[in-house]
Amino acid sequence: MKLRIRIFSIILVVCALAGTFVYARSDRNIFEDYSLFGNNKTTVRLWYTDDSLTPYLQSRAVAYAESNEDVRIEPVLVSGLEYLEEINRASVDMDNYPDLYIITNDSLEKAYLAGLAMEVDEEGQFLTGSLFPEAALNSVTYKGKKIAYPFYFETSSLIYNKTYLENMAVETMQSEIDTAEGEAAQAAAEEASTDEELEEAATTDISAEITQGMIDEAVAESLPLTISDILKFAENYNAPEQVEAVFEWDVTDIFYNYFFVGNYMNVGGDAGDDVNQIDIYNTDTMSCMKIYQQLNQFFAIDPESIDYDQVVQDFIDGKVVFTVATTDIIKKIENAKAAGECDFEFAVADMPGITADFGSRTMSVTECLVVNGLSEHGKEAADVAKFLCSDTSGDIFKHADKIAARYGVEYGDPNIVTFVKVYADSVPMPKTIETSNLWMQLEIAFTKIWNGEDCNSTLRQVSENIMTQITGEPFTEETLPDPSNVDITEDLNEDND
């Protein structure tokens, strides 16, 4: 009996070794072949670098597994250092490489040229203007092709202390009521002919209830349409004691400054992929930068001591009425309120123009889902990407503090809806490799101009540097004349007149 058991055990070991040898000769990993364990699902490995996405991606992976019998999602958190290079290495070595990965839209050209991004093959049935804003579609377009799926985005807009504006509206309306009551009493007194009528005139009361609807309407009317309007607001605002600045923003970060020139600076066309469309140094851009420089005399912000985190904290503390911030401010304010560290209500508004003559456009970065061009499961990966981009539950913000780059998501928060509206008209970060350091150069230029250096020569130098990188040889711009009559105080004087 024992002999037969021993012989049977030896046969099982031999069979197992033979099976392992067969898989080894076929370049397949026995531990990656789920069919051996009764599970023949294809695994789509999804790489990402932002840990805040982990709970959301895990929940979506579970949901996908429940609805799909053939494919499962395996989210893999990896380091963001040399991210694209690591994707390439793993893909070439066939070493647990990603079938799908998340990357910012400005890296798509590099990914596509390396063979790590493939054209979306869906005949325009999913990536349409009815589902995605123009900025989202432009962000994933390269040389006329869609090469990724827009997942979520970041952009900036105007944030304001709603409590302050509501209080100001109530004070204004109450003052108007008091004035009307006084005028009515005065008129009645002048018409009175007896002591009794005089007494009635003295107690004349105009019953006017200030409703929340009236307050909301007054606040909406007081929102600035331009930066000039903010200056006018500052001139007439009776600020509470704790307010240190009517308007404060991070003047050192291009993400919060770009709206000044975004409407007139062209870097790569709508999709940011064409080096033949570069227009940095022009009269309109120069005019906007002159206006930007003039703001230093109204908002004395020191570039050496300001940063975004400080701006957000000042806003939460009620020291600032208006600021420019990215979508992360929503959760930061919510956390501060939950901790009892913020007593104010806030709201997001459309990004104002510069003046009545010059508009604005913010910059945006879109995080994209890219199907690895070297993946053996391209179709399955594309289906997973569409699944993730089809989520309209709002869970991406609830679990990851991200705002989806698509329409129709149920957030239940009008501030998020406003951010989506601003994103729709934003300028996507360009993809061209030759202009990859433009943002660093613009940040330096903005700081120089804020501190008083010549707008004309500073912008010209930025343009010459970028064009030299694109053409591969020294490039010299023809000097443009300084724009005349660019003075933001003209708007203020016209209003006072």
ChimeraX attribute file (.defattr): number of C-alpha atoms within 10 A of each C-alpha:
attribute: neighborCount
match mode: 1-to-1
recipient: residues
	/A:1	5
	/A:2	7
	/A:3	8
	/A:4	9
	/A:5	10
	/A:6	10
	/A:7	10
	/A:8	11
	/A:9	12
	/A:10	12
	/A:11	12
	/A:12	11
	/A:13	11
	/A:14	11
	/A:15	12
	/A:16	12
	/A:17	11
	/A:18	12
	/A:19	12
	/A:20	15
	/A:21	12
	/A:22	13
	/A:23	13
	/A:24	12
	/A:25	8
	/A:26	9
	/A:27	8
	/A:28	12
	/A:29	11
	/A:30	16
	/A:31	9
	/A:32	12
	/A:33	16
	/A:34	14
	/A:35	12
	/A:36	10
	/A:37	10
	/A:38	8
	/A:39	11
	/A:40	13
	/A:41	16
	/A:42	18
	/A:43	18
	/A:44	24
	/A:45	19
	/A:46	25
	/A:47	23
	/A:48	21
	/A:49	17
	/A:50	13
	/A:51	13
	/A:52	12
	/A:53	18
	/A:54	17
	/A:55	14
	/A:56	17
	/A:57	21
	/A:58	15
	/A:59	12
	/A:60	20
	/A:61	19
	/A:62	14
	/A:63	13
	/A:64	17
	/A:65	14
	/A:66	10
	/A:67	10
	/A:68	11
	/A:69	12
	/A:70	12
	/A:71	19
	/A:72	22
	/A:73	24
	/A:74	18
	/A:75	20
	/A:76	17
	/A:77	14
	/A:78	14
	/A:79	12
	/A:80	12
	/A:81	9
	/A:82	8
	/A:83	15
	/A:84	18
	/A:85	12
	/A:86	15
	/A:87	22
	/A:88	19
	/A:89	13
	/A:90	14
	/A:91	19
	/A:92	12
	/A:93	10
	/A:94	12
	/A:95	10
	/A:96	12
	/A:97	22
	/A:98	28
	/A:99	28
	/A:100	30
	/A:101	26
	/A:102	23
	/A:103	23
	/A:104	20
	/A:105	31
	/A:106	23
	/A:107	18
	/A:108	27
	/A:109	23
	/A:110	15
	/A:111	22
	/A:112	18
	/A:113	10
	/A:114	14
	/A:115	13
	/A:116	24
	/A:117	24
	/A:118	21
	/A:119	16
	/A:120	21
	/A:121	13
	/A:122	10
	/A:123	7
	/A:124	10
	/A:125	7
	/A:126	16
	/A:127	22
	/A:128	13
	/A:129	14
	/A:130	11
	/A:131	16
	/A:132	20
	/A:133	21
	/A:134	20
	/A:135	26
	/A:136	34
	/A:137	24
	/A:138	25
	/A:139	31
	/A:140	31
	/A:141	23
	/A:142	20
	/A:143	11
	/A:144	10
	/A:145	13
	/A:146	20
	/A:147	26
	/A:148	31
	/A:149	28
	/A:150	31
	/A:151	26
	/A:152	21
	/A:153	24
	/A:154	21
	/A:155	23
	/A:156	28
	/A:157	24
	/A:158	21
	/A:159	23
	/A:160	22
	/A:161	20
	/A:162	18
	/A:163	17
	/A:164	20
	/A:165	22
	/A:166	21
	/A:167	13
	/A:168	19
	/A:169	21
	/A:170	19
	/A:171	12
	/A:172	13
	/A:173	18
	/A:174	15
	/A:175	12
	/A:176	12
	/A:177	18
	/A:178	15
	/A:179	12
	/A:180	14
	/A:181	19
	/A:182	18
	/A:183	13
	/A:184	17
	/A:185	20
	/A:186	16
	/A:187	12
	/A:188	18
	/A:189	19
	/A:190	11
	/A:191	12
	/A:192	15
	/A:193	10
	/A:194	10
	/A:195	10
	/A:196	9
	/A:197	13
	/A:198	18
	/A:199	13
	/A:200	15
	/A:201	20
	/A:202	15
	/A:203	11
	/A:204	17
	/A:205	15
	/A:206	13
	/A:207	8
	/A:208	11
	/A:209	10
	/A:210	13
	/A:211	10
	/A:212	11
	/A:213	9
	/A:214	15
	/A:215	18
	/A:216	15
	/A:217	13
	/A:218	18
	/A:219	19
	/A:220	13
	/A:221	11
	/A:222	16
	/A:223	17
	/A:224	20
	/A:225	18
	/A:226	19
	/A:227	23
	/A:228	22
	/A:229	21
	/A:230	18
	/A:231	21
	/A:232	18
	/A:233	15
	/A:234	16
	/A:235	11
	/A:236	8
	/A:237	12
	/A:238	10
	/A:239	16
	/A:240	10
	/A:241	8
	/A:242	10
	/A:243	16
	/A:244	14
	/A:245	20
	/A:246	20
	/A:247	23
	/A:248	22
	/A:249	23
	/A:250	23
	/A:251	23
	/A:252	24
	/A:253	20
	/A:254	20
	/A:255	21
	/A:256	22
	/A:257	21
	/A:258	23
	/A:259	25
	/A:260	25
	/A:261	24
	/A:262	19
	/A:263	20
	/A:264	21
	/A:265	20
	/A:266	19
	/A:267	26
	/A:268	19
	/A:269	18
	/A:270	19
	/A:271	25
	/A:272	27
	/A:273	25
	/A:274	16
	/A:275	19
	/A:276	11
	/A:277	13
	/A:278	18
	/A:279	16
	/A:280	21
	/A:281	24
	/A:282	20
	/A:283	16
	/A:284	16
	/A:285	23
	/A:286	26
	/A:287	22
	/A:288	28
	/A:289	23
	/A:290	22
	/A:291	22
	/A:292	21
	/A:293	20
	/A:294	18
	/A:295	18
	/A:296	15
	/A:297	9
	/A:298	12
	/A:299	14
	/A:300	12
	/A:301	20
	/A:302	15
	/A:303	15
	/A:304	9
	/A:305	9
	/A:306	16
	/A:307	15
	/A:308	18
	/A:309	12
	/A:310	13
	/A:311	19
	/A:312	23
	/A:313	17
	/A:314	18
	/A:315	27
	/A:316	24
	/A:317	17
	/A:318	21
	/A:319	22
	/A:320	24
	/A:321	25
	/A:322	24
	/A:323	23
	/A:324	25
	/A:325	22
	/A:326	18
	/A:327	20
	/A:328	15
	/A:329	19
	/A:330	17
	/A:331	14
	/A:332	14
	/A:333	22
	/A:334	15
	/A:335	13
	/A:336	15
	/A:337	15
	/A:338	11
	/A:339	9
	/A:340	9
	/A:341	13
	/A:342	17
	/A:343	14
	/A:344	15
	/A:345	17
	/A:346	20
	/A:347	16
	/A:348	26
	/A:349	21
	/A:350	16
	/A:351	23
	/A:352	21
	/A:353	20
	/A:354	22
	/A:355	19
	/A:356	13
	/A:357	10
	/A:358	17
	/A:359	20
	/A:360	20
	/A:361	24
	/A:362	23
	/A:363	26
	/A:364	26
	/A:365	22
	/A:366	28
	/A:367	25
	/A:368	27
	/A:369	30
	/A:370	33
	/A:371	30
	/A:372	27
	/A:373	20
	/A:374	19
	/A:375	22
	/A:376	11
	/A:377	19
	/A:378	18
	/A:379	14
	/A:380	20
	/A:381	28
	/A:382	24
	/A:383	14
	/A:384	23
	/A:385	23
	/A:386	16
	/A:387	13
	/A:388	20
	/A:389	22
	/A:390	17
	/A:391	17
	/A:392	15
	/A:393	12
	/A:394	17
	/A:395	20
	/A:396	23
	/A:397	18
	/A:398	13
	/A:399	15
	/A:400	16
	/A:401	17
	/A:402	21
	/A:403	23
	/A:404	28
	/A:405	26
	/A:406	26
	/A:407	17
	/A:408	16
	/A:409	20
	/A:410	13
	/A:411	17
	/A:412	9
	/A:413	8
	/A:414	11
	/A:415	17
	/A:416	21
	/A:417	18
	/A:418	17
	/A:419	23
	/A:420	23
	/A:421	15
	/A:422	23
	/A:423	27
	/A:424	21
	/A:425	16
	/A:426	24
	/A:427	29
	/A:428	30
	/A:429	25
	/A:430	29
	/A:431	26
	/A:432	21
	/A:433	16
	/A:434	15
	/A:435	20
	/A:436	16
	/A:437	12
	/A:438	16
	/A:439	15
	/A:440	11
	/A:441	17
	/A:442	20
	/A:443	18
	/A:444	17
	/A:445	23
	/A:446	24
	/A:447	19
	/A:448	17
	/A:449	21
	/A:450	26
	/A:451	14
	/A:452	13
	/A:453	14
	/A:454	15
	/A:455	23
	/A:456	22
	/A:457	16
	/A:458	18
	/A:459	21
	/A:460	19
	/A:461	17
	/A:462	18
	/A:463	23
	/A:464	18
	/A:465	17
	/A:466	21
	/A:467	23
	/A:468	15
	/A:469	17
	/A:470	18
	/A:471	11
	/A:472	10
	/A:473	9
	/A:474	11
	/A:475	16
	/A:476	13
	/A:477	11
	/A:478	9
	/A:479	11
	/A:480	13
	/A:481	10
	/A:482	15
	/A:483	15
	/A:484	8
	/A:485	8
	/A:486	16
	/A:487	14
	/A:488	20
	/A:489	15
	/A:490	13
	/A:491	17
	/A:492	15
	/A:493	10
	/A:494	8
	/A:495	10
	/A:496	8
	/A:497	6
